[in-house]
């Protein structure tokens, strides 16, 4: 589906098939999944109206009935749904940028959720707090069917727009739920099975929804649990993004779970509670309204100042005001580092001669660092071999994330969950990026880099404005690249992304021969799939299609021949 760059598109939903009513058969079996027509027939057959005070129909979940009633009250039609406005690409970019924190926290989980479907068709969908789709990941065949229903990036799936559906109804109900087949208010959406859960920020506000939509043939018995786990991880990421400037408390009833995805998280500004995750809400039997209001003494029977900040989680035991015993670990808010031992790098000490800053003629951050005087007190360049792994969590200190600045070589940045990896960026000479806690860096080509602790980087930025002017655009470019990747997945097919990658390789590293251009594609199928942003099976199928069509030829040993690069570029434009 391609929209005008200047005018928003509209999708006219597929006309709904007529549904027979059965007023003479109101007695539905327990556990039955019933459609709108049957539901209204059942209600009217019993002398009740859908807008009445009835809270249940046998076999129909109460949230679905409540939603149907709202749809009827709003005058929505089950058989003549509204047209759905689609944003321009420019508007979609603005929408994604305005939800930057959510997208950053959720990106890897959306991909992992889609992979959890295995060989089944489906789409993992992330929306904002208004039900507008920020990103979706899934197989191309089902994506094309979903396009016909406007289950596509930028579209609003708020309940008032498309009737009862997992995304919009979860937003209103404020809880996870499934809408299966004919439980959708709009009949044409009855081809979908959808499960969704709202995403809460550390203050308890709903900031979005995570949804998994499939054909009705795909069972959803296990899917709500997958979504719940993914949402917990997203909320954990939001907590780390939003609460890093405050003192944080990690706790659980089992000391071995402190530091795990199952831990409760609390943030305190002084002794005032300013952020939590849902695990902490459950552990402490809290209401979200306690955030911003409750004090440490309202939650725990010990004094705020008496908690041992140096103790490990199995040594620090706290008792709640309700009498529950929990294991905890306190993390102090960022502060100036204490004076280091002799010979260590002092992260916060200003260089003795700021006036001796390098010339402002440098164009890359590492060149600027190379020219700093010895008394600038920064870590030396680090030589790294191919295969070296750098973990963001290990390089992070209590003040914040470390900064990696590439001087030479190549690396990939990725995140992983339960053994599944998602490549986020490729780094090469001159690139710079903060190492978030969940990010790992794998060196793919031997080289050198600077690894700057957070306070060192902050000091350099304050002391040398020219350094800040060099490094900030590099970081911004990588952020833009991540947004482009999301936009790419939203608007372009796997075949387009694969062909574009092949063309890019041909133009950058291709070797011209009498038969055409030869490129090296010795990457594993999994690595190739991660670079394209799709499953290994989907990418392999797309690659086989290009070979079958004569656009590519396998030469063995990972070498690929492009007989006609000009034709392939033309095909790329046609696929756009």
N, C-alpha and C positions, 0 to 999 in steps of 0.2 A: 504494500500500500504506500503510495507516494503522495505527499501533500504539497500544495503550493508553499513556497517560501514566504509569500506575502499574505496569503489568505488562509485562514484555518479551514481544515477539511470537515466534512460531515459524514457520518456513517448512518445509513438508514438500516436499522436492524432487520434481520430476516423475518418475513411475515410469519406469524405464528399459525400453526395448524389448529383447526377447530378441535375443541376437546368436548367429548360428550359428557353430559351431566347425568347424575344418577340419583335424583331425589327420592326414588322409591327404595334405594338401598343405603339407608343412612348408617347401618350398623357395620362399622369398619373393624377389622380384626386388630387385636392389640399388636403394636409394633409396626403397623402398616405405614408405608410411605405414600402419602396421598398428595394429589395436585390441587391447584387453586379451585378449579371447577368443582371437584369432589368436596373440597373443604367448605366452600360456600353452599353447595347443595346440602351437605350434612347439616350446616348451621340453619339454613332456611327450612330444611325438612323437619327440624326440631322446633321451628317457630322462632329461631333466633337470627339476628342479623350479624354479619361480621364485625360491625362497629359496636356490638353490645359488650357487656362486661364479662362475657365468657372468657376464661383463661386457658381452656384446654379443649382439644379434640382428641379422642382416643387415637394414639399412634402419631400425633403431630406435636413436635416440640413446642413448648410455650413461646420461645422467642420467635419462631416462624409465624405462629398465629398473631402475635403482637405486631409483627412486621406487616403481615397481610392487612391487618386492620388499619395501620398507618397508611399503607398504599391506597386502600379504598378511600380513606378520609381525604387523601391528597388528590383524588380524582385520577389516579394512574389507570391506564388500560392494560389489561393482560395481553390483549391481542393486537393492540396498536401502540407499541412502545414509542417513546420519544426518539427523535434523531439525536445523536450524540456529537457534540462539537469536538473536533480534534485540534490541538494547538499547532502552530507552526513550529519548525525546528528551533527557531530563535526562542519562542516562548517556552518550549520544552527545556531548553538549556537553562533558561532563567529559573524554571520550576525546580530543576535538579540542583542548581547552585543554591537556591534558597533553602534546600533541605540537605545541605552538604554533610552535616554531622550524621544524620540518619543514613545517608547513602554510604558514607565511609564505614560506619559501624555494621551495616547490613550486607554489604556487597558479597563478602565471602560466604556468608550464611545463606544468601539466596542461591548462590551457585551450589553449595553443598546440599541444600534442600532439593534442588532439581536432580542432583545425582542420586539422592536417596530413593528416587522413584525407580531406579534401575532401568529396565527396558520398557517401562510403561510410558505412554504418551502423557504429556502434561506441561504446564507452565508454572514456574515459581514466580510470584508477583509481589512487588513491594509498592505500597502506596503512601501518600502523605496523610495528614490528619483529616483531609477533606475527601479522601477516597480517590485522589488522582494518581494514576499509575506512573511511578517514577522509573521503574525498570521491570523487565520480565525476562526470564531465561527458560528456554525449553526447546523441544524439537520443532523443526521447521514445518512439518506437516500439520501438527496440531496448531501451531502459531497461525498458519493461514486460515484455519477454521475459526480460530479465536478472533482474527481480524474482522471477520464477517459479523461478529457480535460486538465489535468495538472493545474487546478485551485487549487493548493495545496501549502503548506508552502515551501518556498525556490525557487519556480519556478518564472521565470521572465515573466511578462506580459507586457513588453515593446512593443511598437507598431512594432518595427523592428523585434521582435521575433514572435509575434502571430497576426500581422495585426491589423486592426481597432478593438479596444475594449475600454471600459470605462476607465480602469486604464491607459493604455499606451497613449491613445489619450488625456486624461485629463492632463497628464504630459507634452505633447508637446504643447497643446493648452493653458495650464496654466489657465484653467477655468473649472467649473463643467459642466458635460454633461452626457447624457444617450446614450447608444448604445443598441437598442432594436431588438432582434431577428435577422432577415436577414440583418440588418445594419452592422453586424460584417463582416469583410473582409473574414475571413476563414469560409467557409460554415458550418463546424461541430460545430462552436461556436454559430450558429444561434439558438440553443435551449435555449440560455440565454437571459434574460433581465438584463442589468447592468446599474447602475448609480454610478457615482464617482465624487469626488471633490479633488483637490490638497490641501495639508496642508502646510501653510507657517510658517516659524519661525519668530521671532521678527525682523529680518533684511530683510525679504522679500524673502528669499530663499525657494524654494520648497523642503521640507524634506521628503515628502511621499504623499500617496493617501489613502483616505478612500472610500471603494467601497461596494455596496450592490448588490449581484448577486442572481437572482432567476430564476425559470423556466419561460418561456414566458407567461404561463397562469396567472402569478401574475402581476396585473397592477402596473405601476410605477408612476402614476400621483402624488402621495403624497410623494414618496420616496426622490426625490431631496431635499425637504424641511427638511426631517429628517436628511439627510446627512449634509446639510448646518448647521443645529443647532449643530450636533455632532462635526463637524470640528471647529466651533467657540469655543466650549468648549476645544477641544484638543489644539488649538492655545493659548487659555487662559492659559492652563496648561504649555505650552512651555514658554510662557512669564514669568510666575512665576518661572520656573526652571532656565531660562537663565538671567533674569534681576533683580534678588533679590539683587544684590550688588550695584545697582544704585538707584538714587532718581526716584520715580515713580509718575506719575500723572494719576488719574482716572477721567474721565469726561463724561458728557452726556448733552444733551439739556434739559433733565428732571432730577431734583435733586434726585428723588426717584429711578432712574435707576443707579445712581452711586453706585458701589459695587455689581451690579447685573451682570449676564452673558452678558447683552447687553451693558455694559459700554465700552468706549474707553480706551485703556491703552497706555501710553507713558513712556519711560525710558530716563533719562537724565544723562549724565556724565558731571558734571558741567552744562553748558547751551547747550551742544551739544546733539542732538537727537540720541540715540543709539538703540532704540527698540520701536516697536509699534505692536498693533494687528490690524486685518482687520476692526474692528469697528471704531478705531481711524482714519484709512486711509479714511473710508467713511465719518466720521463726519467732518474731516478737509480738505477733498478733496485733499488728499496727493497722491504722487507717492511713491512707495516703495524705489525709488532711493534717496529719501530725508533722509533715515536712514543713519546716519554716516556723513551727510553733513549739514543738516538744523540746525539752532540755534533756541533757544527759541524765540528770537525776530523775526524770520522769520515766526513764527506760531501765535504768540499772540501779542497784542498791548500793553500789560503790560510788565514791566521789570522782568526778571527772579528772581532777588533778592527781589522784592517787593511783591511776592505772599505770602499770609499768610499761613504758614505751620501748624498753629494750628486750622484753621477754619474748620468747618464741610462743607459737600458738598453743603448744602443749603445756606451757608454764603459766600463761596468762588465763586465769579462770575468772569469769564475771558472772554475777547472779542478777537476773532481771528482777524488776519490782514485782513480777508475778511469781517469783520463786524458782524460775527455770535456770539451770546452770549451763553456761555456754563457754566454749573456748574461743579466744579472740587474739588478734594481732593488731596493734595500733601502728599506723604509718603517719609520721609527722608531716605537716604541711611543708612545702618547699621553703627553705630558708637559706641564708648565706652559709656556705660550708665553713667548718672550723679550720683553724690553721693546720696545714698538713705537716707531716713529718719532714725532717730535713731531706732534701733531694727529691721530694715529690713535687708534682706540678700543682701549684696553687691555682685552683679554678677561678677564684674571684679576685685575685690580686691584679691590679692594673699594671701594665708594663711600665718599667721605670722611665721610659722615654717615649711617650705617645707621639711626640713630634717626629719620631723617626719612622713614621708609617711609610710603607712602600708607595711608589708612584701610583697615581690613579689610572695609569695607562693599561693596566692588566685587564684582560677580557674574561678570565676564568677564575673561579674562587681558589683553586689549588695553586695557581700561579701567584696569587696575592699572598697566600700562606707561606709559600716557598721563600718569598722575599722578606718576610718578617725578621726582625733582629732576634738574636738568641734570647734576649731578656724578655721577649714577648710571652714566654712561659706557656707554650702550647705543646701538645704531644707531637712526636715526630711522625713522619710518614710511616705507614705500616705496610710491609711487603706481604702480599697474600697470594697463595698458590691456588690453582684450579681445584675446585671441590671444597675449599674452605667455607665453613658456615659461620655466620655472625648472627647472634640472636638479640633482637631488640630488648627482650626482657632482661638479659644479662648485662647489657650495656647501660640500661636505664638506672638512674639513681633517684634519691628521694626528691631531687629538684626538678626532674623531668627527663625527657627523651634525649638520647645522644644524637649527634648529627654525623652522617657519613658523607664525605666529599671525595669523589673519585678523581685520582690523578692520572691513572692509566689502567688498562685492562677492561674487562666487562663483567657485569654481575646481573643477577635477576633478583628482584624482591618478590617474596611470596608469603602467603599466609596459609595456614593449614588447620584442619579440624578433623579429628578422628581418622588421620591418615590420608585425608584428601587435600590436595594442594590447589591453590589458585594463584597464578602469577599476576602480580599487580603492575610491575614496572620492569623495564630493562634499563640498567645504568651503564654508562660509558664515561669516557674522559670528560671532565668538567661538570658532571651531574652532582647534585647534592640533594639529600633527603633526610628528614627526621626519622629516626628508627623507632616507630611506635612499638609498644610492648608486644603486640601480636605478630609483628613482622620479622621475617628471617631473610637474610641476604646470602645467596650462594654465588661464590666466585666462579665464573664460567671461563674466564681467560685471565691468566696470571697478570698481576699488575701491582699498583700501589694506591693507597688511600689514606685519607685522614679520618680518624674517628675521634670526634670532639665531644667530651662530656658536656651536658647541657649548660652548666655554669660557665665553662670555657667559651662556648659558642655565644652565650649572652654577653659575656664581657667583650668579646671581639666585636660584636655588632655595636655595642655602646661606644667602644673606644675608637673604632675605625669605621666611620660611616661609608667609606668607599667599599669596604668589604660587604657591608649590608646591601649596598646597591648592586653588587655582583651576585650575591647568593640568593636574594629574595626572588628575582625573576626566574632563576633556575627552579626553585621550589614551586613557584606559581605555575611554571610550564608543566611540571609533572602532575600537579593537581588538575590542570586543564586537560592533560592527557587522560587522566582517570575519568573525567567527565566525558571526554570524547569516546572512550571505550564503552561507557554505559550507553551513550547515544548511538554508537555503532551497533551494539547488540540490539538496541531498540528498533533501529530502522533498516538494518541490512541483514540479508540472509547469510547462512554459513558459507555458501558458495561464493558470495561476493567477498566476504572477509578472507577466505582462503585464496581466491584469485588475487586479491590486492596484496596479500602477504607474498605470494609468488612473484608478482610484478616488482614489488619493492626489493626482494632479494636479487632479482635479475638486474635491476638498475644499480644496486649498490655493490654486489659481489659477483655478479654473473660473468661467465667466461665465454667470449664469442668463439664459435667454431663454424666451419663451413655448413654444418647442418642446422645451426641455430645457437641459442644461448643455453649454457649448462649452468645449473645452480646446485649447491650442496644442500641436501635436505636429510642429513643423517640423524636428525633429532628423533627421539623415540616418539611413538604415536601419542603417548600421554603428554609429552612436552609440546608437540605440535598442536594437540587439542587445546591445551591451556593458552597457547599463543593466539589461537583463533577465537577462543572463548566459547567452546562447544564440547560435547562429549566426544570421546575417541571414536566411537562407532560412527557418529554423524560425520566427522571430518574424514574418516576413511572412506565412507560412501561417497562424499563429495569429490575426494581425490580420484577414486575409481571412475567416477563419471567424467572427469576431465581427461583421464587417460583414454577412456573408451571413445570420447569425442575427438581425439587426436590433438587436443590442445596441449597435452603433456605426454612425455614418453619416459618410462623408467629405463635407466641405463645400468642399474645395479650399483651396489655399494653406496646407496643413498643419493646418487647423482640423478638429476632430473633434467631432461632436455626440453626446451621450449622451442619448437620448430619455427613458430611465427609470433614473436613478442608483440609486434604491432597488432596482430589479430587479437591476441589475448587482452591487450589494453582496450581494444574496441569492445570486446565482450564485457570488460569491466564496466564501461560506460553504459552498456545495455542493461546490466544487472543493477545499476544504481537505482 
